[in-house]
Amino acid sequence: MSDAGVPTEAHRCGSVAIVGRPSVGKSTLLNALVGQKISITSRKPQTTRHRIMGVLTEPHAQFVFVDTPGFQTRHRSVLNRRMNATVRASLADVDVIVLVVDAARIADADREVIALLPKGTPVIAAVNKTDALADKRALLPRLAELARLWPFTAIVPVSAERVRQLDDLKAEIAKQLPAGPALYADDTLTDRDERFLAAELIREKIFRLLGDEVPYATTVTIERFEEDGKLRRIAAVVLVERAGQRAILVGEGGATMKAIASDARRDMETLFGGKVFLEVFVRVRSGWSESEATLKRLGYE
């Protein structure tokens, strides 16, 4: 790009949707590509609920990645319908799509996501978690199987967890981006503000520290976010559906919530670069995930 901001043939910039079924490592891939934790992760499926943008600026290109929720085909709550609508909308207005699949297998849910891919948009398959393959020879038939399912512009084996072959993936993406100047400043990492990131970090710890039921019945909202230099005072509220879930979340003598808040606070201090005073409260709001009005107030697109 020239000093005047005029596009040069060498520089490319565009939007890249990262899509796939739940649990294939989309958020881990986004974080690895950007080089910063901006999207929460856990071993549980459907951790990501929002569309999150991550920006990677390199000398030859600016990549505007869009992480999306895993496309949900089993559960049909209002919340999941909203998340699926987010995936569809993300596919409609990007320059490149990266479909993430698990190197271990191509599932029916992967095929359902592939059926949503728009014709005319370049799609690159990122075959993730190659480090977890006990027999690396199993990868070749997996790549051949993928090639039969869609005319991908490239199929790239990667390990987001181990940060392997991501340069190969970026090179393939860059080939498909339109020529143009950077859209964001060099130091931009995401379009989400610190309030959003704080709420997501608390939700991540809930997913990581609790069992299978409670995390899916929770959401987090920030009631107070005050900045004083590098110090931040944050008050957050965790909503649950039932009183029994609140009891599990709080734990005996408040021990579980104390551990969640402590872990989240440490991550916030690392991300924000300063001291954080964090208070977390738990409230019961029955049916929050089935209420269109509540979901809209909570920022679910």
C-alpha positions as CSV (number, residue, x, y, z in Angstrom):
1,M,0.0,0.0,0.0
2,S,1.3,3.4,-0.8
3,D,1.7,6.2,1.8
4,A,-1.5,7.8,0.4
5,G,-3.5,4.7,1.1
6,V,-3.9,3.9,-2.6
7,P,-4.2,0.1,-3.2
8,T,-1.2,-1.5,-4.8
9,E,-1.2,-4.7,-6.7
10,A,0.9,-6.4,-4.1
11,H,-1.2,-5.6,-1.1
12,R,-4.4,-7.5,-0.4
13,C,-7.2,-7.1,2.2
14,G,-10.5,-8.9,2.8
15,S,-12.8,-10.7,5.1
16,V,-12.5,-14.4,5.9
17,A,-15.2,-16.4,7.6
18,I,-14.1,-19.3,9.7
19,V,-16.9,-21.9,9.8
20,G,-17.5,-25.5,10.7
21,R,-19.5,-27.8,13.0
22,P,-19.0,-27.5,16.8
23,S,-15.8,-28.7,18.4
24,V,-13.5,-28.6,15.3
25,G,-11.3,-25.8,16.8
26,K,-12.5,-22.7,15.0
27,S,-11.8,-20.3,17.9
28,T,-8.4,-21.9,18.6
29,L,-7.6,-21.4,14.9
30,L,-8.6,-17.7,15.1
31,N,-6.5,-17.1,18.2
32,A,-3.5,-18.8,16.6
33,L,-3.8,-16.9,13.4
34,V,-4.2,-13.5,15.1
35,G,-1.6,-14.3,17.8
36,Q,-3.8,-13.2,20.7
37,K,-6.6,-14.8,22.6
38,I,-9.7,-13.0,21.5
39,S,-12.2,-15.9,21.2
40,I,-12.8,-18.2,24.1
41,T,-12.2,-21.9,23.9
42,S,-13.1,-25.1,25.7
43,R,-13.4,-28.8,25.1
44,K,-17.2,-28.5,25.1
45,P,-19.0,-28.0,21.8
46,Q,-20.8,-24.7,21.1
47,T,-18.6,-22.6,23.3
48,T,-18.6,-19.7,20.8
49,R,-22.0,-17.9,20.6
50,H,-21.1,-14.7,18.9
51,R,-19.6,-13.5,15.7
52,I,-16.1,-12.3,16.6
53,M,-13.7,-10.5,14.3
54,G,-10.0,-10.9,14.5
55,V,-7.6,-8.8,12.5
56,L,-4.1,-9.9,11.3
57,T,-2.0,-7.3,9.6
58,E,1.1,-8.4,7.7
59,P,3.2,-6.5,5.3
60,H,1.6,-8.0,2.2
61,A,-2.0,-8.4,3.4
62,Q,-4.6,-7.7,6.1
63,F,-6.8,-10.6,7.0
64,V,-10.1,-9.8,8.7
65,F,-11.1,-13.1,10.2
66,V,-14.7,-13.7,11.3
67,D,-15.1,-16.5,13.9
68,T,-18.6,-17.9,14.0
69,P,-20.6,-20.3,16.3
70,G,-20.5,-24.0,15.3
71,F,-23.5,-24.7,13.1
72,Q,-26.0,-26.5,15.3
73,T,-28.2,-29.2,13.7
74,R,-29.4,-31.0,16.8
75,H,-30.8,-28.4,19.2
76,R,-33.4,-25.9,18.1
77,S,-33.7,-23.3,20.9
78,V,-34.2,-19.7,20.1
79,L,-30.6,-19.1,21.1
80,N,-29.3,-21.8,18.7
81,R,-31.5,-20.5,15.8
82,R,-30.0,-17.1,16.4
83,M,-26.4,-18.5,16.3
84,N,-27.2,-20.5,13.1
85,A,-28.5,-17.2,11.5
86,T,-25.2,-15.6,12.5
87,V,-23.3,-18.3,10.6
88,R,-25.5,-17.9,7.5
89,A,-25.1,-14.1,7.5
90,S,-21.3,-14.4,7.9
91,L,-21.1,-16.7,4.8
92,A,-23.1,-14.2,2.7
93,D,-20.7,-11.2,2.8
94,V,-17.1,-12.4,3.0
95,D,-14.3,-12.7,0.4
96,V,-13.1,-16.1,1.5
97,I,-14.4,-18.9,3.6
98,V,-12.3,-21.3,5.7
99,L,-14.1,-24.5,6.5
100,V,-12.5,-26.2,9.5
101,V,-12.9,-29.9,9.8
102,D,-11.4,-32.4,12.3
103,A,-8.6,-34.6,10.8
104,A,-10.0,-37.6,12.8
105,R,-13.2,-37.9,10.6
106,I,-15.6,-36.2,8.3
107,A,-19.0,-36.3,10.0
108,D,-22.5,-35.8,8.8
109,A,-22.5,-32.5,10.5
110,D,-19.5,-31.4,8.4
111,R,-21.5,-32.3,5.3
112,E,-24.5,-30.2,6.5
113,V,-22.2,-27.2,6.9
114,I,-20.7,-27.8,3.4
115,A,-24.3,-27.8,2.0
116,L,-24.6,-24.2,3.3
117,L,-21.5,-23.0,1.4
118,P,-22.3,-20.3,-1.2
119,K,-21.2,-21.0,-4.7
120,G,-18.9,-18.3,-6.1
121,T,-17.0,-17.7,-2.9
122,P,-13.5,-19.3,-2.6
123,V,-13.5,-21.9,0.1
124,I,-10.4,-23.3,1.7
125,A,-10.6,-26.4,3.9
126,A,-8.4,-26.4,7.0
127,V,-8.0,-29.9,8.3
128,N,-7.4,-29.3,11.9
129,K,-6.0,-31.3,14.8
130,T,-3.5,-33.2,12.7
131,D,-1.2,-33.4,15.8
132,A,-3.8,-35.7,17.4
133,L,-3.7,-38.3,14.6
134,A,-2.0,-41.5,15.9
135,D,-1.5,-42.8,12.3
136,K,-0.6,-39.9,10.0
137,R,-1.3,-42.2,7.0
138,A,-5.0,-41.7,7.8
139,L,-4.8,-38.1,6.7
140,L,-4.4,-38.8,2.9
141,P,-7.8,-40.5,2.5
142,R,-9.4,-37.8,4.6
143,L,-8.1,-35.1,2.2
144,A,-9.3,-37.2,-0.8
145,E,-12.8,-37.5,0.8
146,L,-13.0,-33.8,1.4
147,A,-12.0,-33.1,-2.2
148,R,-15.0,-35.1,-3.4
149,L,-17.4,-33.1,-1.3
150,W,-16.7,-29.5,-2.6
151,P,-14.4,-27.8,-5.2
152,F,-12.1,-26.3,-2.5
153,T,-9.5,-23.8,-3.8
154,A,-7.1,-25.5,-1.4
155,I,-7.1,-28.2,1.4
156,V,-4.5,-27.5,4.1
157,P,-3.7,-29.8,7.0
158,V,-3.0,-27.7,10.2
159,S,-2.7,-27.9,13.9
160,A,-4.2,-24.7,15.5
161,E,-3.2,-26.1,19.0
162,R,0.4,-26.6,18.0
163,V,0.5,-23.6,15.5
164,R,1.6,-25.8,12.6
165,Q,1.3,-25.1,8.9
166,L,-0.6,-21.9,9.6
167,D,1.7,-20.0,7.2
168,D,0.6,-22.4,4.5
169,L,-3.0,-21.6,5.3
170,K,-2.4,-17.9,5.3
171,A,-0.7,-18.1,2.0
172,E,-3.6,-19.9,0.4
173,I,-6.1,-17.3,1.9
174,A,-4.0,-14.4,0.7
175,K,-4.2,-15.7,-2.9
176,Q,-8.0,-15.3,-2.8
177,L,-8.2,-11.9,-1.1
178,P,-9.0,-8.9,-3.3
179,A,-6.3,-6.3,-3.9
180,G,-6.7,-3.2,-1.7
181,P,-5.5,-1.2,1.2
182,A,-5.8,-2.2,4.8
183,L,-9.2,-1.4,6.4
184,Y,-7.9,-1.3,10.0
185,A,-5.0,0.2,11.8
186,D,-2.0,-2.0,12.2
187,D,-2.6,-2.5,16.0
188,T,-6.3,-3.5,15.6
189,L,-6.9,-7.0,16.9
190,T,-10.7,-7.2,17.1
191,D,-13.9,-5.3,16.8
192,R,-15.1,-6.3,20.2
193,D,-14.6,-4.0,23.2
194,E,-13.2,-4.9,26.6
195,R,-16.7,-5.3,28.2
196,F,-17.5,-8.0,25.7
197,L,-14.1,-9.8,26.2
198,A,-14.5,-9.7,30.0
199,A,-17.9,-11.3,29.8
200,E,-16.6,-14.0,27.4
201,L,-13.6,-14.8,29.7
202,I,-16.0,-15.5,32.6
203,R,-18.2,-17.6,30.3
204,E,-15.1,-19.6,29.2
205,K,-14.2,-20.5,32.8
206,I,-17.8,-21.7,33.4
207,F,-17.5,-24.0,30.4
208,R,-14.1,-25.2,31.5
209,L,-14.8,-25.7,35.2
210,L,-18.3,-27.1,35.3
211,G,-20.1,-30.2,33.9
212,D,-22.1,-30.7,30.8
213,E,-25.4,-29.1,31.7
214,V,-24.9,-25.8,33.6
215,P,-22.6,-24.0,31.0
216,Y,-25.3,-24.1,28.3
217,A,-27.8,-22.6,30.7
218,T,-25.7,-19.6,31.5
219,T,-24.8,-16.3,29.9
220,V,-22.8,-13.4,31.3
221,T,-23.5,-9.7,31.2
222,I,-21.4,-6.8,32.5
223,E,-23.2,-4.4,34.7
224,R,-20.3,-2.1,35.5
225,F,-16.9,-1.5,33.8
226,E,-14.8,1.4,35.1
227,E,-11.3,2.3,34.0
228,D,-8.9,4.2,36.1
229,G,-5.6,4.3,34.2
230,K,-4.6,0.7,34.0
231,L,-7.0,-0.4,36.7
232,R,-10.4,-1.8,35.8
233,R,-13.3,-2.4,38.2
234,I,-15.7,-4.9,36.7
235,A,-19.1,-6.2,38.0
236,A,-20.5,-9.1,36.1
237,V,-23.8,-11.0,36.4
238,V,-24.1,-14.7,35.4
239,L,-27.7,-15.6,34.4
240,V,-28.9,-19.2,34.8
241,E,-32.3,-20.8,34.1
242,R,-33.0,-22.5,37.4
243,A,-32.2,-22.2,41.1
244,G,-30.5,-25.6,41.1
245,Q,-28.1,-24.4,38.4
246,R,-27.3,-21.3,40.5
247,A,-26.4,-23.6,43.5
248,I,-24.0,-25.6,41.3
249,L,-22.4,-22.5,39.9
250,V,-21.9,-20.8,43.2
251,G,-20.7,-24.0,44.9
252,E,-20.3,-24.8,48.6
253,G,-19.4,-21.7,50.4
254,G,-19.1,-19.9,47.1
255,A,-15.9,-21.9,46.2
256,T,-16.9,-22.7,42.6
257,M,-17.7,-19.1,41.6
258,K,-14.6,-17.9,43.4
259,A,-12.4,-20.2,41.3
260,I,-14.2,-19.1,38.1
261,A,-13.8,-15.4,38.9
262,S,-10.2,-15.8,39.9
263,D,-9.2,-17.6,36.7
264,A,-11.2,-15.1,34.6
265,R,-9.6,-12.1,36.4
266,R,-6.0,-13.4,35.7
267,D,-6.8,-13.8,32.0
268,M,-8.3,-10.3,32.0
269,E,-5.2,-8.8,33.6
270,T,-3.1,-10.5,30.9
271,L,-5.3,-9.3,28.1
272,F,-5.9,-5.8,29.3
273,G,-2.4,-5.2,30.6
274,G,-3.4,-4.0,34.1
275,K,-4.9,-4.8,37.5
276,V,-8.6,-6.0,37.6
277,F,-11.0,-5.9,40.5
278,L,-13.8,-8.4,39.5
279,E,-17.1,-9.0,41.2
280,V,-19.4,-11.8,39.9
281,F,-23.0,-12.3,40.9
282,V,-25.3,-15.2,39.9
283,R,-29.0,-14.6,39.2
284,V,-31.8,-16.8,38.1
285,R,-33.8,-15.7,34.9
286,S,-35.9,-18.6,33.8
287,G,-36.2,-19.0,30.0
288,W,-33.6,-16.4,29.1
289,S,-32.4,-18.6,26.1
290,E,-35.9,-18.8,24.6
291,S,-36.7,-15.1,24.9
292,E,-36.1,-13.1,21.7
293,A,-36.3,-9.8,23.7
294,T,-33.8,-11.0,26.4
295,L,-31.4,-12.4,23.8
296,K,-31.5,-9.1,21.9
297,R,-30.7,-7.1,25.1
298,L,-27.9,-9.5,25.8
299,G,-26.3,-8.8,22.4
300,Y,-27.1,-12.1,20.6
301,E,-27.3,-11.1,17.0
